[in-house]
Amino acid sequence: MPQLLLTPVRLGALELKNRVVMAPLTRCRADNPGYVPTEMMARYYAQRASAGLIVSEGVIVSPQARGYPF
């Protein structure tokens, strides 16, 4: 049964090469102007690009929308 995790699957219109789904890294770690993704975040996702599906991050629409500081 463990091999099933690594088999392709169709998810709606998406054809995934495996059944691994990765939760997003929170963008609240960004403390730069505009809270834009950093090079570290890009590297984090690039290292995990073989996951079947990576759920995108939420977008903070205003400073008041942040759930916690830093």
Biopython code that builds the backbone (N, CA, C, O; Angstrom):
import numpy as np
from Bio.PDB.StructureBuilder import StructureBuilder

atoms = [
    (1, "MET", "N", (0.801, -1.201, 0.000)),
    (1, "MET", "CA", (0.000, 0.000, 0.000)),
    (1, "MET", "C", (0.850, 1.274, 0.000)),
    (1, "MET", "O", (0.394, 2.268, -0.566)),
    (2, "PRO", "N", (2.051, 1.322, 0.592)),
    (2, "PRO", "CA", (2.843, 2.560, 0.570)),
    (2, "PRO", "C", (3.177, 3.041, -0.833)),
    (2, "PRO", "O", (3.384, 4.239, -1.030)),
    (3, "GLN", "N", (3.237, 2.141, -1.820)),
    (3, "GLN", "CA", (3.550, 2.533, -3.182)),
    (3, "GLN", "C", (2.439, 3.401, -3.772)),
    (3, "GLN", "O", (2.698, 4.186, -4.684)),
    (4, "LEU", "N", (1.222, 3.279, -3.277)),
    (4, "LEU", "CA", (0.091, 4.067, -3.767)),
    (4, "LEU", "C", (0.362, 5.565, -3.622)),
    (4, "LEU", "O", (-0.053, 6.346, -4.478)),
    (5, "LEU", "N", (1.035, 5.969, -2.579)),
    (5, "LEU", "CA", (1.356, 7.376, -2.337)),
    (5, "LEU", "C", (2.182, 7.962, -3.480)),
    (5, "LEU", "O", (2.074, 9.152, -3.775)),
    (6, "LEU", "N", (2.990, 7.150, -4.110)),
    (6, "LEU", "CA", (3.886, 7.636, -5.161)),
    (6, "LEU", "C", (3.344, 7.417, -6.570)),
    (6, "LEU", "O", (4.072, 7.589, -7.547)),
    (7, "THR", "N", (2.074, 7.040, -6.680)),
    (7, "THR", "CA", (1.491, 6.827, -8.007)),
    (7, "THR", "C", (0.769, 8.082, -8.481)),
    (7, "THR", "O", (0.287, 8.864, -7.662)),
    (8, "PRO", "N", (0.690, 8.281, -9.791)),
    (8, "PRO", "CA", (-0.008, 9.453, -10.337)),
    (8, "PRO", "C", (-1.491, 9.443, -9.984)),
    (8, "PRO", "O", (-2.078, 8.391, -9.729)),
    (9, "VAL", "N", (-2.086, 10.635, -9.976)),
    (9, "VAL", "CA", (-3.517, 10.769, -9.691)),
    (9, "VAL", "C", (-4.049, 12.014, -10.407)),
    (9, "VAL", "O", (-3.323, 12.989, -10.602)),
    (10, "ARG", "N", (-5.310, 11.964, -10.789)),
    (10, "ARG", "CA", (-5.980, 13.138, -11.362)),
    (10, "ARG", "C", (-6.787, 13.783, -10.246)),
    (10, "ARG", "O", (-7.537, 13.108, -9.541)),
    (11, "LEU", "N", (-6.631, 15.077, -10.093)),
    (11, "LEU", "CA", (-7.366, 15.847, -9.090)),
    (11, "LEU", "C", (-8.080, 16.965, -9.840)),
    (11, "LEU", "O", (-7.510, 18.032, -10.068)),
    (12, "GLY", "N", (-9.312, 16.719, -10.217)),
    (12, "GLY", "CA", (-10.027, 17.672, -11.069)),
    (12, "GLY", "C", (-9.308, 17.801, -12.401)),
    (12, "GLY", "O", (-9.115, 16.807, -13.101)),
    (13, "ALA", "N", (-8.909, 19.016, -12.756)),
    (13, "ALA", "CA", (-8.198, 19.261, -14.019)),
    (13, "ALA", "C", (-6.697, 19.016, -13.890)),
    (13, "ALA", "O", (-5.977, 19.063, -14.887)),
    (14, "LEU", "N", (-6.216, 18.756, -12.671)),
    (14, "LEU", "CA", (-4.780, 18.587, -12.439)),
    (14, "LEU", "C", (-4.363, 17.126, -12.563)),
    (14, "LEU", "O", (-5.032, 16.233, -12.043)),
    (15, "GLU", "N", (-3.267, 16.898, -13.248)),
    (15, "GLU", "CA", (-2.648, 15.574, -13.306)),
    (15, "GLU", "C", (-1.407, 15.635, -12.424)),
    (15, "GLU", "O", (-0.428, 16.288, -12.785)),
    (16, "LEU", "N", (-1.434, 14.971, -11.281)),
    (16, "LEU", "CA", (-0.321, 15.001, -10.337)),
    (16, "LEU", "C", (0.535, 13.761, -10.514)),
    (16, "LEU", "O", (0.017, 12.666, -10.735)),
    (17, "LYS", "N", (1.856, 13.936, -10.415)),
    (17, "LYS", "CA", (2.738, 12.780, -10.618)),
    (17, "LYS", "C", (2.782, 11.863, -9.400)),
    (17, "LYS", "O", (3.257, 10.732, -9.491)),
    (18, "ASN", "N", (2.287, 12.347, -8.258)),
    (18, "ASN", "CA", (2.155, 11.498, -7.072)),
    (18, "ASN", "C", (1.062, 12.075, -6.182)),
    (18, "ASN", "O", (0.463, 13.097, -6.518)),
    (19, "ARG", "N", (0.798, 11.429, -5.054)),
    (19, "ARG", "CA", (-0.295, 11.825, -4.162)),
    (19, "ARG", "C", (0.190, 12.592, -2.941)),
    (19, "ARG", "O", (-0.529, 12.716, -1.950)),
    (20, "VAL", "N", (1.403, 13.102, -3.017)),
    (20, "VAL", "CA", (1.975, 13.878, -1.913)),
    (20, "VAL", "C", (1.443, 15.303, -2.014)),
    (20, "VAL", "O", (1.594, 15.950, -3.050)),
    (21, "VAL", "N", (0.822, 15.793, -0.944)),
    (21, "VAL", "CA", (0.313, 17.165, -0.888)),
    (21, "VAL", "C", (1.033, 17.877, 0.238)),
    (21, "VAL", "O", (1.065, 17.393, 1.370)),
    (22, "MET", "N", (1.610, 19.026, -0.074)),
    (22, "MET", "CA", (2.385, 19.772, 0.909)),
    (22, "MET", "C", (1.650, 21.049, 1.308)),
    (22, "MET", "O", (1.208, 21.818, 0.455)),
    (23, "ALA", "N", (1.529, 21.256, 2.588)),
    (23, "ALA", "CA", (0.904, 22.475, 3.107)),
    (23, "ALA", "C", (1.829, 23.676, 2.868)),
    (23, "ALA", "O", (3.036, 23.498, 2.709)),
    (24, "PRO", "N", (1.280, 24.884, 2.841)),
    (24, "PRO", "CA", (2.088, 26.063, 2.557)),
    (24, "PRO", "C", (2.945, 26.512, 3.734)),
    (24, "PRO", "O", (2.630, 26.259, 4.896)),
    (25, "LEU", "N", (4.030, 27.181, 3.394)),
    (25, "LEU", "CA", (4.844, 27.881, 4.380)),
    (25, "LEU", "C", (4.192, 29.235, 4.566)),
    (25, "LEU", "O", (3.805, 29.864, 3.581)),
    (26, "THR", "N", (4.060, 29.696, 5.777)),
    (26, "THR", "CA", (3.394, 30.971, 5.987)),
    (26, "THR", "C", (4.268, 32.133, 5.542)),
    (26, "THR", "O", (5.475, 32.138, 5.788)),
    (27, "ARG", "N", (3.674, 33.094, 4.901)),
    (27, "ARG", "CA", (4.390, 34.269, 4.446)),
    (27, "ARG", "C", (4.579, 35.271, 5.590)),
    (27, "ARG", "O", (5.258, 36.283, 5.419)),
    (28, "CYS", "N", (3.991, 34.998, 6.733)),
    (28, "CYS", "CA", (4.154, 35.911, 7.873)),
    (28, "CYS", "C", (5.597, 35.950, 8.361)),
    (28, "CYS", "O", (5.933, 36.787, 9.199)),
    (29, "ARG", "N", (6.447, 35.079, 7.866)),
    (29, "ARG", "CA", (7.857, 35.133, 8.219)),
    (29, "ARG", "C", (8.568, 36.267, 7.508)),
    (29, "ARG", "O", (9.646, 36.683, 7.933)),
    (30, "ALA", "N", (7.985, 36.771, 6.437)),
    (30, "ALA", "CA", (8.600, 37.869, 5.694)),
    (30, "ALA", "C", (8.421, 39.160, 6.495)),
    (30, "ALA", "O", (7.307, 39.508, 6.888)),
    (31, "ASP", "N", (9.506, 39.848, 6.727)),
    (31, "ASP", "CA", (9.416, 41.116, 7.453)),
    (31, "ASP", "C", (9.943, 42.272, 6.606)),
    (31, "ASP", "O", (10.246, 43.348, 7.121)),
    (32, "ASN", "N", (10.047, 42.031, 5.299)),
    (32, "ASN", "CA", (10.521, 43.068, 4.402)),
    (32, "ASN", "C", (9.353, 43.958, 3.960)),
    (32, "ASN", "O", (8.195, 43.602, 4.180)),
    (33, "PRO", "N", (9.637, 45.096, 3.348)),
    (33, "PRO", "CA", (8.544, 45.974, 2.889)),
    (33, "PRO", "C", (7.609, 45.240, 1.943)),
    (33, "PRO", "O", (8.061, 44.613, 0.985)),
    (34, "GLY", "N", (6.323, 45.311, 2.203)),
    (34, "GLY", "CA", (5.338, 44.634, 1.375)),
    (34, "GLY", "C", (5.168, 43.167, 1.702)),
    (34, "GLY", "O", (4.298, 42.502, 1.140)),
    (35, "TYR", "N", (5.987, 42.651, 2.606)),
    (35, "TYR", "CA", (5.903, 41.236, 3.018)),
    (35, "TYR", "C", (5.948, 40.290, 1.820)),
    (35, "TYR", "O", (5.230, 39.291, 1.779)),
    (36, "VAL", "N", (6.789, 40.612, 0.857)),
    (36, "VAL", "CA", (6.920, 39.778, -0.340)),
    (36, "VAL", "C", (7.774, 38.556, -0.026)),
    (36, "VAL", "O", (8.590, 38.592, 0.896)),
    (37, "PRO", "N", (7.596, 37.480, -0.778)),
    (37, "PRO", "CA", (8.400, 36.278, -0.550)),
    (37, "PRO", "C", (9.895, 36.571, -0.676)),
    (37, "PRO", "O", (10.319, 37.387, -1.494)),
    (38, "THR", "N", (10.660, 35.902, 0.134)),
    (38, "THR", "CA", (12.108, 36.110, 0.153)),
    (38, "THR", "C", (12.818, 35.013, -0.641)),
    (38, "THR", "O", (12.193, 34.035, -1.050)),
    (39, "GLU", "N", (14.104, 35.175, -0.852)),
    (39, "GLU", "CA", (14.913, 34.158, -1.528)),
    (39, "GLU", "C", (14.862, 32.837, -0.752)),
    (39, "GLU", "O", (14.826, 31.765, -1.356)),
    (40, "MET", "N", (14.860, 32.911, 0.574)),
    (40, "MET", "CA", (14.782, 31.700, 1.389)),
    (40, "MET", "C", (13.490, 30.931, 1.108)),
    (40, "MET", "O", (13.501, 29.703, 1.031)),
    (41, "MET", "N", (12.391, 31.645, 0.956)),
    (41, "MET", "CA", (11.108, 30.992, 0.675)),
    (41, "MET", "C", (11.117, 30.351, -0.708)),
    (41, "MET", "O", (10.607, 29.244, -0.882)),
    (42, "ALA", "N", (11.690, 31.034, -1.687)),
    (42, "ALA", "CA", (11.788, 30.466, -3.037)),
    (42, "ALA", "C", (12.626, 29.194, -3.014)),
    (42, "ALA", "O", (12.277, 28.212, -3.669)),
    (43, "ARG", "N", (13.717, 29.202, -2.275)),
    (43, "ARG", "CA", (14.585, 28.027, -2.162)),
    (43, "ARG", "C", (13.835, 26.876, -1.475)),
    (43, "ARG", "O", (13.955, 25.720, -1.879)),
    (44, "TYR", "N", (13.067, 27.206, -0.438)),
    (44, "TYR", "CA", (12.275, 26.213, 0.298)),
    (44, "TYR", "C", (11.355, 25.462, -0.659)),
    (44, "TYR", "O", (11.324, 24.231, -0.645)),
    (45, "TYR", "N", (10.607, 26.186, -1.491)),
    (45, "TYR", "CA", (9.684, 25.550, -2.419)),
    (45, "TYR", "C", (10.411, 24.825, -3.542)),
    (45, "TYR", "O", (9.971, 23.758, -3.970)),
    (46, "ALA", "N", (11.500, 25.377, -4.021)),
    (46, "ALA", "CA", (12.269, 24.724, -5.083)),
    (46, "ALA", "C", (12.781, 23.361, -4.617)),
    (46, "ALA", "O", (12.801, 22.403, -5.390)),
    (47, "GLN", "N", (13.192, 23.280, -3.361)),
    (47, "GLN", "CA", (13.693, 22.016, -2.820)),
    (47, "GLN", "C", (12.594, 20.969, -2.706)),
    (47, "GLN", "O", (12.880, 19.773, -2.645)),
    (48, "ARG", "N", (11.350, 21.407, -2.678)),
    (48, "ARG", "CA", (10.227, 20.491, -2.492)),
    (48, "ARG", "C", (9.376, 20.356, -3.751)),
    (48, "ARG", "O", (8.243, 19.878, -3.685)),
    (49, "ALA", "N", (9.905, 20.766, -4.875)),
    (49, "ALA", "CA", (9.139, 20.809, -6.126)),
    (49, "ALA", "C", (8.677, 19.438, -6.597)),
    (49, "ALA", "O", (7.807, 19.358, -7.465)),
    (50, "SER", "N", (9.225, 18.366, -6.059)),
    (50, "SER", "CA", (8.794, 17.038, -6.495)),
    (50, "SER", "C", (7.508, 16.580, -5.805)),
    (50, "SER", "O", (7.008, 15.497, -6.109)),
    (51, "ALA", "N", (6.968, 17.369, -4.894)),
    (51, "ALA", "CA", (5.680, 17.022, -4.284)),
    (51, "ALA", "C", (4.618, 17.010, -5.373)),
    (51, "ALA", "O", (4.727, 17.745, -6.354)),
    (52, "GLY", "N", (3.612, 16.197, -5.211)),
    (52, "GLY", "CA", (2.545, 16.139, -6.201)),
    (52, "GLY", "C", (1.788, 17.445, -6.292)),
    (52, "GLY", "O", (1.435, 17.887, -7.386)),
    (53, "LEU", "N", (1.535, 18.072, -5.142)),
    (53, "LEU", "CA", (0.785, 19.327, -5.104)),
    (53, "LEU", "C", (1.290, 20.151, -3.934)),
    (53, "LEU", "O", (1.399, 19.644, -2.817)),
    (54, "ILE", "N", (1.595, 21.395, -4.174)),
    (54, "ILE", "CA", (1.968, 22.323, -3.109)),
    (54, "ILE", "C", (0.861, 23.360, -3.030)),
    (54, "ILE", "O", (0.597, 24.064, -4.004)),
    (55, "VAL", "N", (0.213, 23.459, -1.875)),
    (55, "VAL", "CA", (-0.856, 24.428, -1.675)),
    (55, "VAL", "C", (-0.219, 25.803, -1.545)),
    (55, "VAL", "O", (0.734, 25.979, -0.787)),
    (56, "SER", "N", (-0.739, 26.771, -2.278)),
    (56, "SER", "CA", (-0.134, 28.105, -2.255)),
    (56, "SER", "C", (-0.399, 28.801, -0.931)),
    (56, "SER", "O", (-1.291, 28.423, -0.171)),
    (57, "GLU", "N", (0.389, 29.812, -0.680)),
    (57, "GLU", "CA", (0.276, 30.560, 0.560)),
    (57, "GLU", "C", (-0.893, 31.529, 0.527)),
    (57, "GLU", "O", (-1.339, 31.953, -0.539)),
    (58, "GLY", "N", (-1.376, 31.867, 1.700)),
    (58, "GLY", "CA", (-2.353, 32.926, 1.802)),
    (58, "GLY", "C", (-1.667, 34.262, 1.575)),
    (58, "GLY", "O", (-0.458, 34.386, 1.773)),
    (59, "VAL", "N", (-2.414, 35.233, 1.170)),
    (59, "VAL", "CA", (-1.853, 36.555, 0.919)),
    (59, "VAL", "C", (-2.402, 37.515, 1.955)),
    (59, "VAL", "O", (-3.613, 37.596, 2.158)),
    (60, "ILE", "N", (-1.518, 38.237, 2.605)),
    (60, "ILE", "CA", (-1.921, 39.229, 3.600)),
    (60, "ILE", "C", (-2.315, 40.487, 2.850)),
    (60, "ILE", "O", (-1.478, 41.109, 2.195)),
    (61, "VAL", "N", (-3.572, 40.864, 2.938)),
    (61, "VAL", "CA", (-4.079, 41.977, 2.131)),
    (61, "VAL", "C", (-3.879, 43.342, 2.774)),
    (61, "VAL", "O", (-4.031, 44.363, 2.103)),
    (62, "SER", "N", (-3.541, 43.381, 4.059)),
    (62, "SER", "CA", (-3.264, 44.644, 4.734)),
    (62, "SER", "C", (-2.490, 44.336, 6.012)),
    (62, "SER", "O", (-2.524, 43.202, 6.488)),
    (63, "PRO", "N", (-1.795, 45.319, 6.575)),
    (63, "PRO", "CA", (-1.075, 45.075, 7.843)),
    (63, "PRO", "C", (-1.997, 44.583, 8.955)),
    (63, "PRO", "O", (-1.560, 43.839, 9.832)),
    (64, "GLN", "N", (-3.260, 44.986, 8.931)),
    (64, "GLN", "CA", (-4.212, 44.551, 9.962)),
    (64, "GLN", "C", (-4.653, 43.099, 9.774)),
    (64, "GLN", "O", (-5.232, 42.496, 10.678)),
    (65, "ALA", "N", (-4.375, 42.546, 8.596)),
    (65, "ALA", "CA", (-4.796, 41.173, 8.306)),
    (65, "ALA", "C", (-3.832, 40.123, 8.820)),
    (65, "ALA", "O", (-4.137, 38.931, 8.779)),
    (66, "ARG", "N", (-2.681, 40.544, 9.300)),
    (66, "ARG", "CA", (-1.707, 39.581, 9.828)),
    (66, "ARG", "C", (-2.233, 38.973, 11.117)),
    (66, "ARG", "O", (-2.746, 39.678, 11.986)),
    (67, "GLY", "N", (-2.102, 37.665, 11.231)),
    (67, "GLY", "CA", (-2.614, 36.976, 12.411)),
    (67, "GLY", "C", (-1.700, 37.091, 13.622)),
    (67, "GLY", "O", (-2.149, 36.942, 14.759)),
    (68, "TYR", "N", (-0.414, 37.357, 13.380)),
    (68, "TYR", "CA", (0.540, 37.473, 14.469)),
    (68, "TYR", "C", (1.772, 38.242, 13.978)),
    (68, "TYR", "O", (2.052, 38.256, 12.779)),
    (69, "PRO", "N", (2.497, 38.871, 14.879)),
    (69, "PRO", "CA", (3.670, 39.641, 14.448)),
    (69, "PRO", "C", (4.844, 38.755, 14.104)),
    (69, "PRO", "O", (4.977, 37.667, 14.663)),
    (70, "PHE", "N", (5.694, 39.190, 13.205)),
    (70, "PHE", "CA", (6.935, 38.537, 12.795)),
    (70, "PHE", "C", (6.698, 37.145, 12.245)),
    (70, "PHE", "O", (7.648, 36.465, 11.857)),
]
sb = StructureBuilder()
sb.init_structure("model")
sb.init_model(0)
sb.init_chain("A")
sb.init_seg("    ")
for serial, (resi, resn, name, xyz) in enumerate(atoms, 1):
    if name == "N":
        sb.init_residue(resn, " ", resi, " ")
    sb.init_atom(name, np.array(xyz, "f"), 0.0, 1.0, " ", f" {name:<3s}", serial, name[0])
structure = sb.get_structure()
